[in-house]
Amino acid sequence: MDFVSEMKAKAKSKSKRLVLPEGTDARTIRAARILMDEELVISVTLLGKVAEIREIAKQEGVNLSGINIVFPQADSSLGKYAHEYYELRKHKGMTEELAKNEICEPLRWGAMMVHLDDADAMVAGAENTTGDVLRAGLSIIGMLPGLKTASSCFVMTNMDPQYGVDGAMIFSDCAVVPNPLVDQLADITESAALSCREFLGVEPVVAMLSFSTKGSARHDDVVKVQTAMEILKSKNVTFLYDGELQADAALVPSVTDKKAPGSPVRGRVNTLVFPDLNAGNISYKLVQRLGKAEAFGPFLQGFAKPISDLSRGASVDDIVTTCAVTLSRVK
């Protein structure tokens, strides 16, 4: 079974509730119908003006039967959501009056639905920037205990089957944090390990990559990876990892033996953590194009509850796939 089919089967088995804040986007409306028809969700909620959503659905030939439509400004939960938002943000100077206005913004409303367990997951980004989605998630849903950094991963599949899990691996971070600080790099590594468990269904074996292996080069960028390693050691994380490693030392056992003898990840790496966004973004695209691999993502990681970001150029199929992946992560 391929990755998308596996994620859809997992989502279907969980029967969870999804909120799509961009309810007036035609692609999102069409995706909502597919999600319901394929029984990937038990319910889906579109946010926006009811008449506008219905008109767009009519133009697209989409039957809205069974799909929830919520207009925040007129919804009975407005008072509850506004008060909770005020409580979450009052330390930042939020007032109750301002909270009532701001919570009606669809991304915030969707995040609040997830925060208050009125929905299990949120997917957005077809009309909003990644920054917008991240801000809503960070301010309302927050991070997993012990983490402070939101990041992303790609699931790379159809690579040489001798690597990863039959040719599938996690690449992180390739889309969110441009130049992570030491503690952020440690957070990204933890999040990537969790993504490996969720997406590949195996115990993570993580290589923290660099242009240096075990001190073969001296540079501040090398020290950053080494120090992030020390943070992970101090936290006693429950997954295998090693670094700093060059890519060949991470992936090829004979090279590992020469450059990093005794490495616990020898021949077993299924998760690659890049030292910065330049390295991560360039690498996944090179592997995708030159290696003819499939790249799924980016998927947000590190949040307390599942949310995902979309490309603003996302197709209907892209939205459905991202929703299935996001729903598969719900506990």
N, C-alpha and C positions, 0 to 999 in steps of 0.2 A: 504494500500500500504506500502511495507517495505521501509526501508531507501534508499537502492540502487535504487529501482524503482522510488522513489520520486526525488532523485537527478538526475537521468537520464531524467525524465520528465521535470524537471526544466531546465536542461542544453539544452534539445531539444527545449524548448519554447523560449530560449534566442538567439539561432542561432549565437554563438560567434566563434571567431578565436583562435586556439590553436597552440602553438609552442612546439615541442618536440626536445630538443637539442641533445639527444642521438640517432640520426637518423640511425646509423649503428648497433644498437642493434636489434636483430631479434624480440624480444618480443615487442619492441617499434613499429617496422614496422607493425607487425600483429595487434597491438592495434590501430594504425592509421587507418588501413583498417576498423576495426570494428566501430570505432568512425564515420567514414564517412558513412558506410553502415547503421548504426542505426540513422543517422542524428542527432547525438549529437553535432556536430560542423557544422559550415557553411564552414570552411576551416581548414586544419591542415598542418603544415609545419614541415618537417623533416630537420635537419641540418646535413651536412656532405658531403663527396665527392659523387658526383652524381653517378659515375660508381660503386662505392662500395655499395651504397644503392640499386641500381638497381640489382646488382649481388646477394646480400643477399635476396632481395625480390623474385628474381627468384628461389633461392634455397628453400625458404619458401613457394613458390606457392602463393605469394601475388601480386595482381593486384594493381599497383600504380596509376591507373587512377584517376585523380581528386585530388591527393595528391601533395602538393608543396614540392620541394626539393631545398634547398639553401646551396651552398658552400660559406661560408662567404668571403674567400680570393678572390673570383672571382665575388662577387655580386656588383651590381651597388650602393648599399647603404653603401658600406664600408667607403667612405669618410665622409658621414653624420654621421654614427654611431661612427666612430673614433673621430670626432670633438666633438660630444656630450659627449663621454666618457672622453675625455680630459677636457672638461669644468666641468664635475662632479668631477673629481679627481685631478685637477691641484693644489688644496690646499694641496694635499698629495704628491706633487712632480712629478706628472705625466707630461710627455712630449708628444707632438703630435706624434712623431715617435713611442714612446713606446705604446701609445694609439692605433695606427694603428695595432700593432702586437697583443696586449692583447685582443682587442675587437673581434678578430677572434676566440678566444676560444669559443666553442659552448654555454656554460652556460652564458657567458657574452653577447654573441650575442642574445641569446634568451631573456635574461632579458632586453636588449636594445629594442628589438622588442616590448615588453610589455610596457616599459617606454615611447616609442615614438608612442604608439597606432597602431603599425603595427601588433600586436597580442593582444588578450584580456587576455590571461593567459598562464602560462608556467608550465610544469610538467617535472621533471627530478629526477635522483637518482638511476636509474637502473644500471648505471655504475659509478656514482660519489658518493662521500660521502655526508652525510648531511651537513657537514661543507662547502664543495665546493658549494652546492646549496645555503646555507645561505649567504655565502660571495658574490656570484653573485647578489643575491637579495638585500642585504643590501647596496652594493656599487653602484647599479644602480637604482633599483626601490625605495628603501628607505621605511620608516615606515609611518603609518597613522599619521596625525597631532596629536600631544599630546602624542605620544608613542615613546619610544626609544628601546623597547625590543622585539625581535622576539621570539616567543614561539610556542607551539603546543597544540592541543587538540585531544582527542579521543571522538567519538560518541559511547556511550555504549547503546545497545538496547537489547530487550528481557529479561529485568530484571523484578522483581516483579512489576506489573502494578500499585501498590499503590504508587510507587516512581517516581519522575520526571514527564515526559510527557508520560503517559501510559507505563512506564518502560524504557523510553529513557532518558539519561542524558549526559551532557558534563563533561568530566574529563580533568583537565588542571593544570599544565603542566606535561606531562608524558614522554617527549622525548628530550627536547632541553636544558633547563637551569638547571644545576645540583644543584646549591645552590643559588637561587636568592637573591639579595640584596633587601632592603625594597622597593625602587622605582621600581625595576624589578617585585617584587611580585604584586605591585599595577597595573603595566602595564599588567601583565599576567591576572589579574582579569578583567580588562577592555576588553581585547581581548577575553577572554572566554565568557564574556557576549555577545559580538558581535557575536561570533560563535553560541551561543545559539539561537539568533534571526535568523541567517542565516540557520542553520541546523535543528533546531527543530521547527522553525516558531512560537515561543512564546516569551513573555517578560521574560528576565532572572531573576531568583531568585537565588542568589549566596551565598554559604556557604564557608567561608574561614576557612579551617580546621587546627586543631592543636591537640596536646595531652592535651590541656588545654581548658576549657570553661570559658570565662569571668573572667580570672585571678585566676582560681582554682589552677594553678601551676605557679611558678616563674622560668623563664629561658630566656636566650637571644633569643631562637627560638620562644618563646611566644611573647616576646616584638616585634620581627620582624613583626609578623602578626598584632599585635595591631597597630603598627606604619603605616603599609601599609593601614590599615583601616582609619587612620587619613588622609592619603594622598588622599584617595578616597573621604572622606568627604570634603576636601578642594577643590577638583575639581568639586564637585556637579554633580557627575555622575548620569545618568538617568536610573538606574536600582536598584532593591532591593538587598541588601547584608547585611551580618552580620558575625561577627567573634570576637575574635577567638572562634571556636566551635569544640568540639569533634564530631566524625562522628555520634554517636547516638543522640547527642543534635541537630545536623543539620537535621536528617532524621525522627526521631520519635517524634511526637508532645507531647506525655506524658513525654518524657525525656526532651524535650525543655522546657516544663513548669517548670520542677524541676531545670534544670541547667541554663537556659537562659530565665526566664519569661519575656514575653512581646516582644520576638524577632520578628522582622517584617517578617522573612522568615519561621516561624513556619508552618510545614506541606506543604510547597510550593516549596522546593528547587528542582531546575532542573539543577544546575551547581555546581560542586565541584571544588574548587581551593586548591591544595595541597601546603604545605609549602616548599617542595623541591622535587627533582627528585626521590630520594629514595622512598618517600611516594607515589608519583604519579605513578611511573612505577610499583612498587610492587602491589599497589591497583588495577590498571586496570587489571593486569594479574591474580590476585586472583579472582576478580569478573568474569573475562572471563572464567577461568578454573573451579573454584569451584561453581560459580553461573550459569555456562553455558550461560553466556551472549555473545552477539556478540560485537566485538570491531572493529570499523572502524577508521582508521587513522594510524599514526598521521598525522594531517593536520596542516600545518603551519598557524600561525595567527599573526596579527599585521602589515603585509606589506601593503603598499599603494595600491597595485594591487595584484590580486590572483596569487600565485605561490604555488606549492606543491612539497614535497620531497617523493621519493619512497624508499622502501627497495631494496637493491641490489639483494635480492632473490625474488623480486616481480614476480608474474605470469602475463600472458597477461590479465587475468580478473582483477587482482589487479590494473594494469595500467589503464585499461578502467574505473574502478570504481573511482580511484583517479582523473582521468581527468574529469569525470562527476561531481564529487563533487566540483572540482576546478572551472569548468565552471559555476556551479550553483551560485557561489559567485560573478560573474561579475555583476557590476552595469549596 
